């Protein structure tokens, strides 16, 4: 689903035996029962596609930075026409925020120049 540009949510449940008015992360780190997956589409607006094209026509290398999953981000990048950052197999170079955390300054520059998509990136 993510490869097709859909945003995917998982739903789960857990029954608690005691009455509590608060639930924390430790309460739900295990023992959950998967109920299912839900996918939704949030298609790119036409003006985004046009803006990317105009930037590329002007010689601007467009990059996408998102909090989305890397598979979803790559699918959206294709939909908006990102042409920068492809390898010989027509695969978009994408990097995640976690991967960025471990790069040296030199590697950062190389990845920033090569990659078109930065996914699962947090503001920090």
C-alpha positions in Angstrom: 0.0 0.0 0.0 2.8 2.4 0.9 4.6 1.7 -2.4 1.4 3.0 -4.2 1.6 6.3 -2.3 -1.0 5.4 0.3 -0.7 6.4 3.9 -1.2 3.3 6.1 -2.4 3.1 9.7 -2.4 0.0 11.8 -5.1 -0.5 14.4 -4.7 -2.6 17.5 -6.4 -3.2 20.9 -5.5 -4.3 24.4 -7.8 -5.1 27.2 -6.8 -3.8 30.6 -7.8 -5.7 33.7 -7.5 -2.8 36.1 -9.4 0.5 36.0 -7.0 3.3 35.2 -7.5 6.8 34.1 -4.1 6.9 32.3 -2.3 4.8 29.7 1.4 5.3 29.0 3.9 3.9 26.5 4.9 1.1 28.9 1.2 0.0 29.0 1.1 -0.6 25.2 4.6 -1.8 24.3 3.3 -5.4 24.2 0.2 -7.5 24.3 -1.6 -5.7 21.5 -3.9 -7.5 19.1 -3.8 -6.3 15.6 -7.2 -5.4 14.3 -6.2 -4.4 10.8 -4.7 -1.9 8.4 -6.3 1.1 6.9 -4.9 3.0 3.9 -5.8 6.4 2.6 -4.7 8.5 -0.3 -3.7 12.1 -0.1 -2.9 12.9 -3.7 -0.6 15.7 -4.6 -2.3 18.9 -5.7 -1.9 19.8 -9.4 -0.2 23.1 -8.4 2.5 21.1 -6.6 3.2 19.1 -9.8 3.3 22.3 -11.8 5.6 24.0 -9.3 8.1 21.1 -9.3 8.2 21.2 -13.1 8.7 24.9 -13.2 11.6 24.7 -10.7 13.2 21.8 -12.7 12.8 23.8 -15.9 14.6 26.7 -14.2 17.5 24.4 -13.2 16.5 24.0 -9.6 17.1 20.6 -8.0 13.9 19.9 -6.1 14.1 17.8 -2.9 11.3 16.4 -0.8 11.5 16.3 3.0 8.7 14.5 4.8 7.6 12.6 7.8 6.0 10.0 5.7 7.3 6.4 5.4 10.1 6.1 2.8 8.0 3.9 0.5 5.1 6.4 0.6 7.5 9.3 0.1 9.1 7.7 -3.0 5.7 7.0 -4.5 4.6 10.6 -4.0 8.0 11.8 -5.4 7.3 10.0 -8.6 3.7 11.4 -8.7 5.0 15.0 -8.5 7.7 14.4 -11.1 10.9 14.5 -9.1 13.5 13.7 -11.7 16.6 14.3 -9.6 18.2 11.5 -7.6 17.5 8.4 -9.7 20.0 5.5 -10.1 20.6 3.4 -13.1 17.6 1.2 -12.3 15.2 4.2 -12.2 15.1 4.0 -8.4 14.8 7.2 -6.5 17.6 7.7 -3.9 15.8 8.1 -0.6 17.2 8.4 2.8 15.5 8.3 6.2 16.0 10.6 9.2 17.5 7.6 11.2 20.1 7.1 8.4 20.9 10.8 8.5 21.7 10.7 12.2 24.7 8.5 11.7 26.4 10.4 8.8 29.6 12.3 9.0 29.6 15.9 7.6 31.2 14.7 4.3 28.6 11.9 4.0 25.8 14.4 4.7 26.9 16.5 1.8 27.1 13.5 -0.6 23.7 12.2 0.5 22.1 15.6 0.2 23.4 16.1 -3.3 22.4 12.5 -4.4 19.1 12.1 -2.7 15.7 13.4 -3.9 13.7 12.2 -0.9 14.3 12.6 2.8 11.6 10.5 4.6 10.7 9.9 8.3 12.4 13.1 9.1 11.6 14.9 12.3 12.0 18.7 12.8 15.0 18.2 15.2 
